[in-house]
Amino acid sequence: MQSITTLKRHADLVDRMANTLGVDLEEKMMAGQLRPGDLSDAVLACTGCANPEACDHWLAAQDGAAEQGPDYCRNGDLFSLLKAGKRA
């Protein structure tokens, strides 16, 4: 099981990545496009990343906005679906 610190760090990375890509996770949940379990799965997928520091650096370099995430993002497909208005 992941530590609370690890889960919080990766929850923050998932949230920051979504925001950078223009995806409002709360709005998607209210619209029924994202279930709480999907969000939990996204955080868990993120914890499997071998280099979260690279994600931190990538996010910092984007200045808050990007069209698509880095190729190595384990949640890239999820964010693409949500950005297109599709259900996860």
C-alpha positions in Angstrom: 0.0 0.0 0.0 1.2 3.5 -0.8 2.0 5.9 2.0 -0.3 8.9 2.6 2.5 11.2 1.5 2.9 9.4 -1.8 -0.8 9.4 -2.5 -1.1 13.1 -1.7 1.9 14.0 -3.9 0.5 12.1 -6.8 -3.1 13.4 -6.3 -1.5 16.9 -6.5 0.3 15.9 -9.7 -2.9 14.5 -11.3 -4.8 17.7 -10.3 -2.0 20.0 -11.7 -1.8 18.0 -14.9 -5.5 18.1 -15.4 -5.6 21.9 -14.8 -2.6 22.4 -17.1 -4.5 20.5 -19.8 -7.7 22.5 -19.3 -9.6 19.7 -17.6 -11.6 20.6 -14.6 -11.9 17.3 -12.7 -14.6 18.5 -10.4 -16.7 19.7 -13.3 -16.2 16.4 -15.1 -17.4 14.5 -12.0 -20.5 16.7 -11.7 -21.2 16.1 -15.4 -20.9 12.3 -14.9 -17.9 12.0 -17.2 -15.6 11.0 -14.3 -16.5 8.7 -11.4 -14.7 8.9 -8.1 -13.2 5.5 -8.7 -11.8 6.7 -12.0 -10.0 9.6 -10.2 -8.7 7.2 -7.6 -7.4 4.9 -10.3 -5.7 7.9 -12.0 -3.9 8.7 -8.8 -2.8 5.1 -8.3 -1.6 5.0 -11.9 0.4 8.1 -11.3 2.0 6.5 -8.2 3.5 3.9 -10.6 5.5 6.6 -12.4 9.2 6.0 -12.2 10.0 9.7 -12.3 7.5 12.1 -10.8 10.2 14.8 -10.6 10.1 14.9 -14.4 6.4 15.6 -14.2 7.0 18.4 -11.7 9.5 20.0 -14.0 7.3 19.6 -17.1 4.3 21.1 -15.3 6.5 24.1 -14.1 7.7 24.7 -17.6 4.2 24.9 -19.1 3.2 28.1 -17.3 -0.2 26.7 -16.5 -1.4 25.7 -20.0 -0.6 22.9 -22.5 -2.5 21.2 -25.3 -1.4 17.7 -24.3 0.6 16.1 -21.6 4.0 14.5 -21.9 4.3 11.1 -23.6 5.2 9.4 -20.4 2.1 10.4 -18.5 0.2 7.3 -17.3 -3.1 9.2 -17.5 -2.7 10.8 -20.9 -5.5 8.8 -22.4 -7.8 9.7 -19.5 -7.1 13.4 -19.9 -7.5 13.2 -23.6 -11.0 11.6 -23.3 -12.1 14.1 -20.7 -10.8 17.1 -22.7 -12.8 15.8 -25.6 -15.9 15.8 -23.5 -16.1 12.0 -23.4 -16.7 9.7 -20.4 -13.8 8.1 -18.8 
